[in-house]
Amino acid sequence: MKLIKVAGAVLNQTPLDWEGNKRRILAAISSAKRQQVSILCLPELCITGYGCEDMFYAPGVIAAAQRVLFEILPHTEGIITCLGLPLMYQNRTFNTCALVVDGKIAGFAAKRFLAGNGIHYEPRWFTPWVAEKQVQITLHDLDQTAHQFPLGDIFFDIGGIKMGFEICEDAWVANRPGRNLYRYGADLILNPSASHFAFRKIEVRKRFVLEGSRAFGVAYIYANLLGNEAGRAIYDGGTIIASAGEIANIGERLGFYEQLVTTAVIDIDANRIAQSQASTTFDLPPTQENCINLPFSYPSIETEPYDPNEESWEYSPQIWEEEFARALALGLFDYLRKSYSQGFVISLSGGADSSAVAACCFLMIKLGVESIGLEAFKAQLSHIKAIKEAKNIEEIAEKIIITAYQPTENSSETTRYAAEALAKALHATHYQLNVGQVVKEYHQIVEKALGRKLTWAQDDITLQNVQARVRAPSVWMLANIHNALLLSTSNRSEAAVGYATMDGDTSGGLSPIAGIDKDFLRKWLKWLEKKGIENRFQIPALQYVNQQAPTAELRPLENKQTDEDDLMPYDLLDAIEEAAIRDKKMPAECLLVLQQRFTQYEREQLKIWIDKFFRLWSRNQWKRERYAPSFHLDDKNLDPKTWCRFPILSSGFAYELEQLRKS
């Protein structure tokens, strides 16, 4: 047996945070050395941060990344590791990984397949490298001495062990680079990644890691980013190490730490035997010139290699509700500390959306303290002086969660009590701000200008919207007073059809649930009330929210207004959105889909709702353009800045809707 201890590390990085990013990289390297690791894989673009966006164009960013790389080199003696950074060659920028061996740069592997779908925009900044091409690039060290290094589609023979790269998206494509590495007899594939969280995405990653290890007869190390790196994307970490087609270890996901090293002992000979037993025809590669050879002495390992029958540690919730809770909690935590805000302000209406946002703020504290401990949690939020002496999560919550119930004459006792009970259960600082008189004053001002009374028969939307907009200034005042971040409470279902008041319930600096549909949120709140995380943490006070039908409470109470009466059933709305927006089906095609799924409704009623959805969707693109940044949690996001683009002005599907009506 030839045993080697390897590792992957997850890092919670921040774009352009040169010293912070370097500190976390060095901490991971130090941790790996203490555990006698020989080969360490770090995440993609870990030096700069993945989300630098158009700053990747800046020559100063490229230069700073190279400086940090050379500063890290002395700390890599005795270990092999990879460090991701952008490099410029012939006026093109490439996404690369430097393989560093015993304090020296062996070369730079360049990413061949760039992520350009969903929230990813890599082709805007980077150029894909050409297969089986390599060049020499000149870099200057800290003393400004010039050095030449190989760059391109290269692999490495380090101390007799061959290793190469699949950088994130490289492994997600059919023609993955691992195929060529297999031809070269690779022993190990390193996959530095920046793969954002989505529901159950971990299962996809496990499949390509396992299949890569099995099909190519290699050990495989996958290392991902962690946390809310740059504002919208949440990375869930989760190092995966496989060998001989079996999982060797899986690291914790969605933790609140800054770095975590996950190790495994692998048997290089076992993988070589697997390659030797492959039934494929031997295909000699055209050249070995792209192989970089360097000596390295691997320490003797007495520990047995992994046993595939032993269960490795893995946080992998079996339900979407828990993934949602943990992802939102981590996303809010990083947004809070990286924006240096003193807390969160939520306009707590007593309804589902604002209650979900408030609950996630408390989960941030609860799960954060469980993940890293009370003192470490407070240390990462050291800019919030108010929690310095806090002795428990309840005292932290009181200082950083600020809620406000803002009734008018159309608000009910039911929602008032629901908001108050939930705020108490979450240990939030809670205010009641009656804005009814302000609403009446606006009525009087406009009525005087118009020379007539405003009536519900003539001015329904106007009278609804003014209530929502009047609530915005007071919560913005609370945010300013507390130097806190105002959270918008709109969800994705509302965004799809514009069922939100601009400068009202959309007000805020961050919109945490704008990527989640209302039907899921309602189910999640019931889960959190009765079952909760790992069946041990529930919020019973949510019963007062869950027993209500969703309502904006903007019309007189005797109208008994509900969201679904105004729109359509939320589960059906979400199904239309999925078919029309995600799957790009036209109205008549949506009807065919819905007829199969919603057999309880008549065909003509379905046509009415589909018609309504397409008209409202087209009319309200301008609202989606103005939403505060939202978290990306699945493949159905509507954020026009990073995910779902649609013209602000269009025909509104006039022809297609006419065909639907005739069908």
Buried (B, 14 or more C-beta within 10 A) or exposed (E): EBBBBBBBBBBBBBBBBBEBBBEBBBBBBBBBBEEBBBBBBBBBBBBBBBBBBEBBBEEEBBEBBBBBBBBBBEBBEBBBBBBBBBBBBEEEBBBBBBBBBBEEBBBBBBBBBBBEEBBBBBEEBBBBBEEBEBBEBEBEBEEEEEEEBBBBBBBBBBBEBBBBBBBBBBBBEEEBBBBBBBBBBBBBBBBBBBBBBBBEBBEEBBEBBBBBBBBBBBBBBBBBBBBBBBBBBBBBBBBBBBBBBBBBBBBBBBBBBBBBBBBBBBBBBBBBEBBEEEEEEEEEBEEEEBBBEBEBEBEEBEEEBBEBEEEBEBBEBEEBBBBBBBBBBBBBBBBBBBBEBBBBBBBBBBBBBBBBBBBBBBBBBBBBBBBBEBEBBBEBBEEBEBBEEBEEBEBBBBBBBBBBBBBBEBBBEBBBEBBBBBBEBBBBBBBBBBBBEBBEEBBEEBEEEEEEEBEEEEBBEBBBBBBBBBBBEBBBBBBEEBEBBBBBBBBBBBBBBBBBBBEBBBBBBBBBBBBBBBBBBBBBBBBBBBBBBEEEBBBEBBBBBBEBEBBBBBBEBEBEBBBBEBBBBBBBBBBBBBBBBBEEBBBBBBBEBBBEEBEEBEEEEBBBBBBBBBBBBBEBBEBBEEBBBBBBBBEBBBBBEBBBEBEEEEEBBEEBBEEBEEE
